[in-house]
Amino acid sequence: MAHKQRVLFVCTHNSARSQMAEGLLRHLAGDRFEVHSAGTESTRVNPYAIRAMAERGIDISQHTSDHIDRYMGQDFDVVITVCDHAKETCPYFPATREQLHWSFEDPSAATGSDEEILQAFRRIRDQIEARIRDFLAQRT
């Protein structure tokens, strides 16, 4: 069996962007990758991220918000930071073959009605999905 590439998405709180990226890559790539996500701080998975992903038929409700320390010392093929703060504070993974940075606005900062906040999460979800589709197209 071919080597399954290990991918780690890193964000500040591991509550929205990195969680959606993890769910999307797992959904779009099937079992081609072993996918994880972590935060430089751990909190909880944002309920709006869960709702936005459920609209795509992707269940991330059982995901946990993991601290980056959980993955220190592990080998990854690709580490992808999905927010600028994480890029600045992400520890170095010496065995990582590729480090990428995808800057996405934080949907958790959205204000307004329930629908307006959910719309912000949908927009970021769709941006992340487009980026992941490009990522996958480069690896086929």
KOLDO-16956 format. One record per residue (C-alpha): x, y, z. Coordinates in steps of 0.1 Angstrom, whole numbers. Each point is the difference from the previous one (the first is absolute). Layout:
<lodrens>
[[X; Y; Z]]
...
</lodrens>
This chain:
<lodrens>
[[0; 0; 0]]
[[12; 35; -8]]
[[12; 24; 27]]
[[-30; 20; 13]]
[[11; 36; 2]]
[[-4; 16; 34]]
[[-14; 35; 1]]
[[-3; 23; 29]]
[[-21; 32; -1]]
[[9; 26; 26]]
[[-20; 30; 12]]
[[0; 20; 31]]
[[-30; -15; 19]]
[[-6; -32; -21]]
[[-37; 10; 1]]
[[-10; 9; -35]]
[[24; 4; -30]]
[[23; -29; 8]]
[[-30; -22; 10]]
[[-18; 7; -33]]
[[32; -6; -19]]
[[5; -33; 17]]
[[-36; -11; -8]]
[[2; 12; -36]]
[[33; -17; -8]]
[[-12; -32; 15]]
[[-33; 2; -19]]
[[15; 10; -34]]
[[30; -23; 1]]
[[-15; -31; 15]]
[[27; -21; 16]]
[[29; 15; -20]]
[[11; 20; 30]]
[[3; -3; 38]]
[[-14; 34; 11]]
[[3; 18; 33]]
[[-5; 35; 13]]
[[13; 18; 30]]
[[2; 35; 16]]
[[27; 20; 16]]
[[-28; 3; 27]]
[[-27; -26; 3]]
[[-36; 10; 6]]
[[-31; -18; -15]]
[[-13; -6; -34]]
[[-22; 30; -9]]
[[-37; -9; -4]]
[[-2; 22; -32]]
[[29; -20; -15]]
[[-20; -32; 8]]
[[-31; 15; -16]]
[[18; 13; -31]]
[[16; -34; -6]]
[[-32; -19; 6]]
[[-15; 20; -29]]
[[26; -18; -22]]
[[-8; -34; 15]]
[[32; 0; 21]]
[[-3; -8; 37]]
[[27; 16; 21]]
[[-21; 0; 32]]
[[21; -27; 16]]
[[33; 18; -8]]
[[20; 12; 30]]
[[21; 32; 4]]
[[35; -13; 4]]
[[31; 20; 11]]
[[30; 0; -23]]
[[21; -16; 27]]
[[-19; -33; -6]]
[[18; -3; -34]]
[[35; 12; 9]]
[[26; -26; -10]]
[[-23; -16; -26]]
[[9; -1; -37]]
[[-23; 17; -24]]
[[2; 3; -38]]
[[-18; 33; 0]]
[[-7; 26; 28]]
[[-24; 27; -11]]
[[-7; 31; 21]]
[[-33; 15; -8]]
[[3; 33; 19]]
[[27; 26; 3]]
[[3; -2; 38]]
[[6; -38; -3]]
[[26; 6; -26]]
[[19; 22; 24]]
[[-3; -22; 30]]
[[0; -35; -15]]
[[29; -21; 12]]
[[24; -15; -25]]
[[-6; -36; -10]]
[[35; -11; -11]]
[[-12; -31; -18]]
[[-26; 18; -21]]
[[6; -2; -37]]
[[-22; 30; -9]]
[[-13; 30; 20]]
[[-28; 21; -16]]
[[-18; 31; 12]]
[[-36; 7; -11]]
[[-12; 32; 16]]
[[-38; 0; 7]]
[[-20; 26; 18]]
[[-13; -11; 34]]
[[-37; -7; -3]]
[[-2; -1; 38]]
[[4; 38; 0]]
[[-32; 4; -20]]
[[-28; 20; 17]]
[[-37; 5; -8]]
[[-29; -23; -2]]
[[2; -38; 2]]
[[-4; -1; -38]]
[[27; 27; -6]]
[[25; -19; 22]]
[[-8; -33; -17]]
[[5; 17; -33]]
[[35; 10; 10]]
[[8; -36; 9]]
[[-14; -12; -34]]
[[21; 25; -19]]
[[32; -12; 18]]
[[-10; -36; -4]]
[[-4; 5; -37]]
[[34; 18; -2]]
[[17; -29; 18]]
[[-17; -25; -22]]
[[12; 18; -32]]
[[36; 0; 15]]
[[-2; -37; 9]]
[[-13; -9; -35]]
[[31; 18; -14]]
[[22; -18; 24]]
[[-14; -33; -11]]
[[3; 8; -37]]
[[37; 6; 5]]
[[4; -34; 16]]
[[-17; -23; -25]]
</lodrens>
